[in-house]
């Protein structure tokens, strides 16, 4: 539990579980899957709050809210983006699981036996799960930034050995979850920046999809209604007090419902800074937004990047950042790449205007960022 003097907003960190708000439907889906020992793959771009969501699920707050018995679960959270490999995956997971099971000597002993092995196999993990089952508990594994282990498809195109090794590892993890008795006491929740089938190694003819036991759960920007409910109501624990001389609509336009940007706005208006006008807010947000959008941008396909640049040009009627661009053929490009536009819209990055073939950015700061990329290219 945090003290009353603790931060209310977390622009550079994970939102503390005591300050977590929203994501009601997503949490119900996660609750249902955990209750049935299912598996969830959460996907969404940077700045959406994927880590904050996992950390909330890890906390007792979530379990109490949903009426679940927190003592029944052995929960391990791991971020897979740093120093995680196929060889050390289970070693790192079991070291954390050992900490979780510190009050049970039998579980500790079983884990210690496996940790002493030269190589940890799936059959060894099953033995640990059997012991967990005997203790009337279950294992919940939370894997953040799972793409750090899975990798992108491009990584495997010219490295078939790496592809086979990774496919074997992922298939074994799936078999543990689906095809073993112990799997009934094992649940996983992973987060990635794309859907799992758009990532990972090439599936061989003899193989089967290593990801098809997961239920996909998109994490999108907060809707206007949710922003009003969780950030602009004075009784909310994440209430953002906007100065009278700044229009709420302008704040909405800049943040676009991104949790990271909303946290930054809350921090700017928290009183830690000198009085803030709209220009100061834009400057403070821009630096933070650039970090978020740079991370998003590097994970885009080339055609996604090009489409976003075209939307920026079209929105600006060809006049962008002091330069002129031709509008010829843009509508044809929008028609040709309609599937790309649909995908970007589903991710909550853009939305379609009432006019045919006209789009806008969910965040005006993303438009500015796309303009910078266009400028750098030229």
N, C-alpha and C positions, 0 to 999 in steps of 0.2 A: 504494500500500500504506500502510495506517495504522500508526502507531507503537503500542507496547504501552500508552502513556499516553493514547491517544485515547479518546473516549467509547465506551462499550459500548452505550448506549441513546440514542435520538433522539426524545424526546417532542415536540419542536417543529420537527423537521426531517426530511428524507428519510433513510432508513436507508442508511448507507454500504454499498457493494457488498461490502466485506470482512466486514460483520456481517449480511448478508442471509441469511435462513434460510427454509426451507419453500417452499410454492407449487410443489411438484414437478410435479404433473400439468399445471398451467398453463404451466410452463416447457417441458415436453415439447411441448405444443400449439404454443407460440410457436416453438420450435426447428423443428418440422415445417413450419410455415408459412413461416418465413424460408428454410429449405432449398429449398422449392418456390416461392419468391418469391410467397407468398400474402399475405393481408391479414387482420388480426385487429382486432376491436373489443372491447376489455375494458370491462366496465361493472360498477359497484359504487358503494356509497355512500361518503361521506366517512369517513376513518379506516380504510379497508381496506388501504391501502398501494399504490394504483395508481401513484403517482409513484415510489415505491421500486422497484416491479417494473420500470418502464420504465428507470430509472437502472441497474438491475442488468443488463438486456438491453443497454444501451449500453456497459457496462463489459467489459473483456477477461476478467473472471472468468467470465462466462456463456459466452463463446465457447470458452474453454479447457475448461470443464466439459463442454461438448457436443461438443468435438472439431471446432469450426468454425474456419476460417481468418480470424482477425480482420483481417488485412491486406487481405482481398478486399472488405471492406465500407466504404463511406463512410456514416457514421451521423450523422444530424442529429436532435437532440432540441429540441423547441419546446413551451413551454407556451402554449396558445391562449387563456387566460382574460384575459390582459392585452395591450392595444394591438394585437391581431391583427385585421385586416380583410381583406375580399376583395381590396382594392387593394394592400395591403402584404404579403400572405401570401407570395408567391413571392420578394419582395425579401428578407424576413427569412430565409426558408429558404435562399436561395442565398448570402446572406452567411455563414451558418454552414457551408454546403457548401464554400464557398471555403476556409474555415479547415481543414476536414477534408482537402481536397485540396491542401494547401500544398506537399506534396513532389512534385507533378506539375505541371509548367509548362503542359502542353497542356490539362489540365482547368481549371487556373486561368485560362488565356487564354480558353477557351470561356465560362466563368462571367463573366469581366470584360466580354466582348462583350455578353452578355445584360443585365448590370447597367447598362450604358450606355443601354439602350433606354428610351424614354419610357414604354412600357407593355409588360409581360412577358406573352406569350401562351403557351398550352400547347405550341404548335409550337416555341417557343424552349426549353422544358424538354426536349422530345424531342431537340433537338440536343445538349444537355448530356448526356443519357442515352446518346446514341450515342457520345459521346466516352468516357464512363465504361465502356461496353461494349468499346470498342477497347482499353482498358487492362486488360481482364479483371477488372473490378470490378463491384459493384452498389451501388445506392442504397437505404439503409434509413432511412425517415422515421418518427420517433417523435413523435406528436402528443398531448401530455398535455392533459387538460381540453378535449377537442375540441368539447364543447358550447359553448365560448366562441365558436367560429366558426359552428357549425351552428345554434345558437339553439334556443329552444323553439318548438313549433308555435303557441303563443299569440301570439308576436311577429309572425307573418305574416298573421294572420286579417284585419286591416284595412289591410294594406300589401302589395298585390299586386306592385308594382314591386320592392320589396325581396325578396319571395318568388321572383320570376322571376330576379332577379340572383343570389341565393344558389343556386337550383336549377341555374342554368347553371354556376356555379363548381364545385359539387359533382359535377355530371354530367361536366364536363371532367376533373376529377380521377379519376373512375371510368374514363373512356375512356382516360386515360393508363395506368391500371393494367391494364386488361383488353383494350382493342382496339388496342393498338399493339405493334409488335415490341419496342420499347424497354421495354415493361412487363414483359417477362420478366426484366428486371434491376432491377426496382423493387418494393419491399415496404413496406407501411405497417402500423404498429400504433398504434391510437388508444385513448384512454381517455375514458369519459363516465360520468355518474351514472345514465343510463338507456340502454336499447337504442336504437340509432340510428333505427329506424323509429318510435320514440315521440318523436323530436325533429325539428327541421329544417323546411324549407319545404314547403308543400303541393305535391304532385306534380301537374303539369298533365296533361290527357288525352293530350297528345302525348308526354309525358315517360315515362321509365321509372325505377324505383327507383334512386336514386343510391348506395344503401347495400348492394345485394345481392351485392357481391363480397366482403364482409366475413364472416368466421366469428366468431360471437359467443362470448365467453369471460367467464363471470361470475366476479367476485371477491367471495367471501363471507368471513364471519368464520372464523378458524381453528377447526378441529374440536377436541374435547377431546383426541383422540389426538395431533394435531399440536402442540397446546400442551404436552402432556406431553413429547413428543419434542424439540421445539425450544426450549422455554423453561423446563422444569422438570427436565431432565436435567443433572447437574453437568458433563458433558463437552461440553455445547453451547456454542457461542460467544455465544449470547444467553441463557445461564442466568440465571434470576431466583431469587435466594436469598431465600426467604420466611422471616421470623422465626418461631421455634417457637410463639410465642403467637398467631399469625394462621393461621387455617385456609386451606388451599389452595382448598377448595371455595368459600369466601367470595370469594377473589380471582377465581376463575372466574366466579362469579355476577355480580360487578361488571363485569368486562371484556367478557364475552360473546364472546371471541375476536377483538375488534377489535384490529388491529395497533397502532393509535395508542394505545389504552388499555394494552395490554401493554407498549409502550415506556415509557409513563408510570409504570407499576408498577415496571418494572425500574429506572428512574431514581430513584424514591422509595426503593427498597430498596438502592440502590447504595452507601450509606454517606455520601452527600453531605449528608444531613439528620440531625437528631437522631433518637433511637430513635422508631420509628413504630408506633403501635397501629392497630387497625382503624378507629377513628373519624378519626384523622389521615389515614390512607390514603383514606378515603371523601371527606374534605374536599378533599384535594389532587386526587383524581381527578375530583371533581364539577365543578370549575372547568374542567378540560381537556375533560371529556366534554361540557359545555354548548356549547363551541365546535364540537365535532364534530357534535353532534346538532342544533344550530341550523342548520348548513349542510345537513344531511340534511332537516330539517323544511321548510325553505323550498322544497325541490325536490319535496315531496310534493304529490299532488293533495289537494283538500279532503276527499274521502271517505276517503283514507288517514289523514289527520290525525285525522278524527273516529273512525275505527275504533280507532286506537291509544289515543285518550282513553277509549273504551269498554272496551278491554282493561284499562287502568289502573284504572278504576272497578270492573270485575268482579273483578279480582285482589284488590282491597282490600275486597271485599264492601260497597261503597258508602261506605266511610270512607277518605277520602284527604286528606292534608295538613290535617287538622282540620276538614274539611267532610263533609257527608253528601250522597250522590247516590242517586237512585232506580235500582234494578236492573231495573225493569219494561221489558220489550221488548228487552233487550240480546241475548238469544239469538236473537230474531227478526231483529234487525239483523245478527247474525253470519251467519245463514242467507242473508239477502238479499244481503249483500256477501261471499259466499263467495269470489268471484273475486279481490276485493281482498285478502282474508286469504291466499289461495293465493300471490298475488304477493309480499306482505310476507314470507311464509314462505320463498319461493324466494330472496329477497334476504338471508335469514339474520337478519332483524330480529326475528322472533317464531318460536315453535314451538308445535305443538299438544300439549295434554296428553292423558292417557288418556281423560278424561271427554269426552263429545261437546260440541262447541261451547265448549270451554275452551282458552284460549291464554295464553302467557306471553311475556315479553320475553327476548331472548337476553342482554341486559344489564340488570341491575336499575337502572342509572343512566339507561337510556332510559325505563324506567317512571317514574322520578322526574322526568325531563324532560317526559314527556307530562303528568304531574300538574301541573307548573308551567304548562304551556300551558292546561290546563283552568282552573286558578286565575286566570290572566291574562284568559281569556275572560269569566269571571264577575265 
